[in-house]
Amino acid sequence: MPAGVTAGAPARGGHPAPDAALQRWLRAAGRHPARGPVSVPVDSAVGRVLAAPVHARRSSPWFTCAAMDGVAVRTDDVRAEGAVTLGARRSDVVDTGDLVPAGSDTVVPVEDVESCGDGVTLRGPVTPGCHVRAIGEDVVEGSLMLPAGHRLRPQDLAAVAATGHRTLLVHHTPRVTVIPTGDELRPLGAALAQGEITESNSIMLAARLRELGARPSVTGIVADRPCRLVAALRDAATAADVLVVLAGSSAGRDDHTASVVDSCGETVVHGVAMRPGHPTVLGVLWRGGTTVPVLGLPGYPVAAAIALEVFGVAMLATLEGGAARPEAFVEAVLQRTVHSSLDVEEWVRVRVEDGPLAVSMPGGASVLSGLVAAHGLLRVPAGVGEVAAGTSVRVRLFGGDPPS
């Protein structure tokens, strides 16, 4: 919940709150097709979710090594308080990471060493074991490094590679088919007549799905005919793990998503107490004894983008067997008062400016330019009619990076 915003009354109006709607959908989709884990090379596993715990195959380091450039010596040879001169047979030059020769137990940094004929002179006392990395100092062979369900980060890959892993067992990457619908839509690059628009929502949503680690594909534009949408859904469901239908989720003459999903499976939720994104459809298609989740998004681009964040991100994480990808937030002071309906949870587009200040962006769910200008979203729970200027709020950032 945003800082400075307290929870209000439950959402009203006959539609479930977003959290409740999501839980219904996740339960209904619980019989999704089981896809076995896959083995992938360590160097291409970033962002994947571990299907099994990872234990160290060898210690790191697996031999006693130098932690500094310098000279490896035996402490017993250099116990004097002042400078000590050693012959070549009693010292070995080593670089950082080199094997410490047998018999040596200390490395004297190069800045504390002077050449002296065939030997070296060490300045001052030497601490036993100093600047030497023992076997298993970082990781001990057989120890648990990462649990199952962990989403792999770049540093994780380096750690498991250092302990002898070349491949990792990870969960299947969800395949998402995006189905744009609408008689007025034309593909990118096509000439437009009056009343026609370029289909661009699929570009935005497929790009976001790739950021989330999914494998999206986009079908051709489907006309506003129930039979066409039924055929498209059934065809896509043969290979996809999730279906995303663009537009057709409201209550107009050409809005068929909910009824078509019901004819092929079950509409779990039609209409959520949130704004934008109220007409969202959450359902499942039957595929043998399993289910394929269906997310029906509103046609307005802002509503579609936010509904994907609220519902799609959680479903993808469930299908991957792990936690959702980490989100980035920034604390900021609200520049001007935000008014919200008491009946719905509202997601307000905000721009983060120096201060930092959170500046709410004007425009409705169809105003794509407001989404472009925004850095993130402010969640206002149902029952909170107003967030006053000067309130400290928590902004969920787009793309995970703070604005520059």
C-alpha positions in Angstrom: 0.0 0.0 0.0 1.3 3.5 -0.7 3.0 5.3 2.1 0.6 7.8 3.6 -2.5 6.0 2.2 -4.7 4.0 4.6 -7.0 1.1 3.6 -10.6 2.0 3.2 -13.8 0.1 2.7 -14.0 -3.0 0.6 -14.7 -2.5 -3.1 -18.4 -2.2 -3.8 -20.6 -2.3 -6.9 -21.0 -6.1 -7.4 -17.5 -6.7 -8.8 -14.6 -8.3 -6.9 -11.6 -6.3 -5.8 -8.5 -7.0 -7.9 -6.8 -9.2 -5.2 -10.0 -11.3 -4.8 -10.4 -11.6 -8.6 -6.8 -12.7 -9.0 -7.2 -15.4 -6.4 -10.3 -16.8 -8.1 -8.5 -16.9 -11.4 -5.4 -18.6 -10.0 -7.6 -21.3 -8.3 -9.5 -21.9 -11.5 -6.3 -22.2 -13.5 -4.7 -24.6 -11.0 -5.1 -27.5 -13.4 -2.8 -26.0 -16.0 -0.8 -28.4 -18.2 2.2 -29.8 -16.4 5.4 -29.0 -18.4 8.5 -30.7 -17.1 11.6 -28.7 -16.1 14.3 -28.1 -18.7 18.1 -28.0 -18.4 19.7 -24.8 -19.7 23.3 -23.6 -19.8 24.3 -21.5 -16.9 25.3 -18.5 -19.1 21.7 -18.3 -20.5 19.7 -18.9 -17.3 19.3 -15.4 -16.1 15.7 -14.6 -15.1 14.7 -18.3 -15.1 13.2 -20.0 -12.0 15.0 -23.0 -10.5 13.1 -26.2 -10.6 15.4 -27.9 -8.1 17.8 -26.6 -5.3 21.4 -26.0 -6.3 24.2 -27.4 -4.2 27.9 -26.7 -4.6 29.6 -29.4 -6.6 33.0 -28.2 -5.4 34.2 -25.7 -2.8 35.0 -22.1 -3.8 37.9 -21.6 -3.7 38.8 -25.3 -4.1 42.5 -24.8 -3.3 44.3 -22.4 -1.0 45.0 -19.3 -3.0 46.6 -15.9 -2.7 44.2 -13.0 -1.9 46.8 -10.4 -2.9 49.8 -9.9 -5.3 52.9 -10.4 -3.2 55.2 -13.1 -1.7 54.1 -16.3 -0.1 56.1 -17.2 3.0 56.0 -19.4 6.1 55.1 -17.4 9.2 57.7 -19.3 11.3 60.4 -17.8 9.0 59.4 -14.2 9.6 58.5 -13.8 13.3 61.0 -11.0 13.9 59.6 -7.6 14.8 61.6 -5.6 12.2 62.5 -6.1 8.6 63.3 -9.7 7.6 65.4 -10.8 4.6 64.5 -14.2 3.0 66.4 -16.1 0.3 64.7 -17.3 -2.9 64.1 -20.7 -1.5 62.1 -19.4 1.5 59.7 -17.2 -0.5 57.6 -17.5 -3.7 56.2 -14.6 -5.8 52.4 -15.0 -6.2 49.6 -13.1 -7.9 46.1 -12.8 -6.7 44.3 -16.1 -7.2 47.5 -18.2 -7.5 47.9 -21.4 -5.6 49.8 -20.8 -2.4 52.8 -23.2 -2.5 52.9 -26.1 0.0 54.5 -25.0 3.3 53.6 -21.4 2.9 50.7 -20.0 5.0 50.9 -16.2 4.5 51.1 -13.7 1.6 52.9 -10.5 2.1 51.5 -7.8 -0.2 53.9 -6.5 -2.9 54.0 -3.0 -1.4 55.6 -4.5 1.8 58.3 -6.3 -0.1 61.7 -5.2 -1.5 64.0 -7.2 -3.8 67.3 -8.1 -2.2 69.6 -10.0 -4.4 68.1 -13.4 -5.1 65.7 -13.0 -2.1 63.4 -10.4 -0.7 63.2 -8.1 2.4 59.9 -7.9 4.2 59.1 -4.7 6.0 57.7 -5.1 9.5 55.9 -8.0 11.2 53.8 -10.6 9.3 50.4 -11.8 10.6 49.9 -15.6 10.2 47.4 -16.6 7.5 47.1 -13.0 6.2 46.0 -12.5 2.6 45.4 -16.2 2.0 42.0 -17.6 1.0 41.3 -21.0 2.5 39.5 -23.9 0.7 35.7 -23.3 1.0 36.1 -19.7 2.3 33.2 -18.7 0.0 31.2 -21.9 -0.5 31.8 -25.4 0.9 31.3 -28.4 -1.4 27.8 -29.9 -0.9 26.3 -26.8 0.7 22.9 -25.3 -0.4 23.5 -22.3 -2.7 20.0 -21.6 -4.1 16.6 -23.0 -3.3 14.0 -24.3 -5.7 11.7 -21.5 -6.9 14.5 -18.9 -6.9 14.6 -16.5 -9.9 18.2 -16.4 -11.1 20.1 -13.2 -11.1 23.5 -12.4 -12.8 25.4 -12.9 -9.6 23.7 -16.3 -9.0 25.0 -17.5 -12.3 28.6 -16.5 -11.4 28.3 -18.3 -8.0 27.0 -21.6 -9.4 29.5 -21.6 -12.2 32.4 -21.1 -9.7 31.2 -24.2 -7.9 31.2 -26.5 -10.9 27.8 -26.2 -12.5 27.5 -26.0 -16.3 23.8 -26.4 -16.6 20.8 -25.7 -14.3 17.3 -27.3 -14.0 14.7 -24.6 -14.5 11.0 -24.3 -15.0 9.4 -24.1 -18.4 9.1 -20.5 -19.8 5.4 -19.7 -20.3 4.2 -19.4 -23.9 1.7 -16.6 -24.2 -0.4 -16.1 -27.3 -1.8 -12.5 -27.8 -5.0 -12.3 -29.9 -5.9 -8.8 -31.0 -9.6 -8.3 -32.0 -11.6 -5.6 -33.6 -13.2 -4.9 -37.0 -11.7 -1.4 -37.0 -8.1 -2.6 -36.5 -5.5 -2.7 -39.2 -1.9 -4.2 -39.0 1.1 -2.0 -38.6 2.0 -0.3 -41.9 -1.4 -0.7 -43.5 -3.1 2.3 -45.1 -6.0 3.6 -43.0 -9.5 4.6 -44.1 -11.8 6.8 -42.0 -12.7 4.9 -38.8 -9.8 2.5 -38.9 -6.8 2.5 -36.5 -3.5 0.8 -36.3 -3.4 -2.2 -34.0 -0.6 -1.2 -31.6 -1.6 -2.7 -28.2 -0.2 -6.1 -29.1 3.2 -4.5 -29.7 3.2 -2.9 -26.2 1.9 -6.0 -24.4 4.2 -8.5 -26.2 7.2 -6.4 -25.4 6.2 -6.3 -21.7 5.6 -10.1 -21.7 9.2 -10.5 -23.1 10.4 -8.3 -20.2 8.6 -10.6 -17.8 10.4 -13.7 -19.2 7.6 -15.1 -21.2 7.6 -16.2 -24.9 4.9 -14.2 -26.6 3.5 -14.6 -30.0 0.8 -12.5 -31.7 -1.9 -13.8 -34.0 -3.5 -11.9 -36.8 -6.3 -9.5 -36.1 -9.6 -11.4 -35.4 -12.8 -9.9 -36.6 -15.6 -9.1 -34.1 -17.5 -12.4 -34.8 -17.9 -15.0 -32.0 -17.2 -17.9 -34.4 -13.9 -16.3 -35.4 -12.9 -15.7 -31.8 -13.8 -19.3 -30.8 -11.7 -20.7 -33.6 -8.8 -18.4 -32.7 -8.9 -19.3 -29.0 -9.2 -23.1 -29.7 -6.3 -23.0 -32.1 -4.1 -20.9 -29.8 -4.9 -23.1 -26.8 -3.3 -26.1 -28.4 0.2 -24.8 -27.8 0.0 -21.7 -25.4 0.2 -21.7 -21.7 -1.7 -18.4 -21.4 -4.0 -16.6 -23.9 -4.4 -12.8 -23.9 -7.3 -11.4 -25.8 -7.2 -7.7 -26.6 -10.5 -5.8 -26.6 -14.0 -7.2 -26.7 -14.1 -7.4 -22.9 -16.7 -4.7 -22.2 -20.5 -4.8 -22.8 -20.9 -3.4 -26.3 -22.5 -5.1 -29.3 -19.1 -6.3 -30.5 -17.7 -7.4 -27.1 -17.7 -11.2 -27.2 -14.7 -12.2 -25.1 -16.6 -13.3 -21.9 -19.3 -15.3 -23.8 -16.8 -17.0 -26.1 -14.6 -18.0 -23.1 -17.8 -19.4 -21.5 -18.5 -21.5 -24.6 -15.0 -23.0 -24.6 -14.4 -23.1 -20.8 -15.4 -20.8 -18.0 -15.4 -17.1 -17.4 -14.3 -16.8 -13.8 -14.5 -13.0 -13.4 -16.0 -10.4 -15.8 -15.5 -7.0 -14.4 -13.1 -6.0 -11.6 -13.5 -3.1 -9.1 -10.5 -1.3 -10.4 -9.9 1.7 -12.7 -8.6 1.7 -15.3 -9.2 -2.0 -16.3 -12.8 -2.5 -15.0 -14.0 -4.7 -17.9 -11.2 -7.2 -17.6 -12.1 -10.9 -18.2 -10.5 -13.7 -16.3 -11.2 -17.2 -17.4 -10.0 -20.6 -18.4 -10.3 -22.8 -21.5 -10.6 -26.6 -21.2 -7.8 -28.6 -22.8 -8.3 -32.3 -22.0 -8.1 -32.6 -18.3 -6.3 -29.3 -17.9 -6.9 -25.6 -18.2 -5.4 -22.8 -20.2 -5.8 -19.4 -18.4 -7.4 -16.6 -20.5 -6.9 -12.9 -19.8 -9.3 -10.7 -21.6 -8.0 -7.1 -21.6 -9.9 -3.9 -22.3 -9.2 -2.2 -25.7 -8.0 1.1 -24.2 -4.2 0.9 -24.1 -3.7 2.3 -20.5 -6.4 -0.1 -19.1 -4.8 -3.0 -21.0 -1.3 -2.3 -19.7 -2.4 -1.9 -16.1 -4.6 -5.0 -16.1 -1.6 -7.0 -17.5 0.5 -5.8 -14.6 -2.2 -6.6 -12.0 -3.2 -10.0 -13.3 -0.8 -11.3 -16.0 2.4 -10.9 -13.9 1.1 -13.0 -11.1 -0.2 -15.8 -13.5 3.2 -16.0 -15.2 5.0 -16.3 -11.9 2.6 -19.2 -10.9 3.2 -21.0 -14.2 7.0 -20.6 -13.7 6.8 -22.1 -10.3 8.4 -19.1 -8.5 7.9 -15.7 -7.2 7.0 -12.8 -9.4 9.9 -10.7 -10.7 11.0 -8.1 -8.2 9.4 -4.7 -8.7 11.1 -1.4 -8.1 9.5 1.4 -6.1 10.4 4.9 -5.2 9.2 7.0 -2.3 8.0 10.5 -3.4 5.8 13.4 -2.2 2.5 13.8 -4.1 2.6 17.2 -5.8 -1.2 17.6 -6.1 -4.2 16.0 -4.5 -5.5 12.9 -6.2 -9.3 12.2 -6.1 -10.5 8.6 -6.4 -13.8 6.7 -6.5 -14.7 5.0 -3.2 -16.0 1.9 -5.0 -12.8 0.9 -6.9 -9.1 0.5 -6.6 -7.5 3.1 -8.7 -4.1 3.0 -10.5 -2.9 6.5 -11.1 -0.1 7.3 -13.6 2.5 9.5 -12.1 5.7 11.2 -13.2 8.6 11.4 -10.8 10.4 14.7 -10.7 13.2 16.2 -8.6 12.4 16.1 -4.9 11.4 13.5 -5.5 7.8 14.6 -6.4 5.1 12.4 -7.7 3.1 14.3 -10.3 -0.2 12.7 -11.3 -0.8 12.6 -15.1 -4.1 13.7 -16.6 -6.1 11.6 -19.1 -8.3 8.6 -19.3 -7.7 5.0 -20.1 -7.4 5.8 -23.8 -4.7 8.4 -23.5 -1.5 6.5 -24.4 0.6 9.7 -24.3 0.0 9.9 -20.5 1.3 6.4 -20.1 4.4 7.3 -22.1 5.1 10.4 -20.0 4.6 8.5 -16.7 7.4 6.8 -14.8 5.1 4.6 -12.7 1.9 3.9 -11.0 0.3 4.9 -7.6 -2.2 2.4 -6.2 -5.1 4.0 -4.4 -7.1 1.3 -2.5 -10.9 1.2 -2.7 -12.5 3.4 0.0 -9.9 6.1 -0.2 -11.5 9.0 -1.9 -8.6 11.3 -1.7 -4.8 11.3 -1.3 -3.8 14.8 -0.3 -1.0 16.8 -1.8 2.1 16.5 0.4 1.4 12.9 1.2 4.4 10.5 1.0 3.5 7.8 -1.5 5.1 4.7 -2.9 5.4 4.7 -6.7 5.7 1.4 -8.6 8.1 2.1 -11.4 7.7 0.9 -15.0 10.6 -1.3 -16.2 12.0 -1.6 -12.7 14.5 1.3 -13.0 14.2 4.7 -11.2 13.8 7.7 -13.4 17.0 9.6 -14.2 
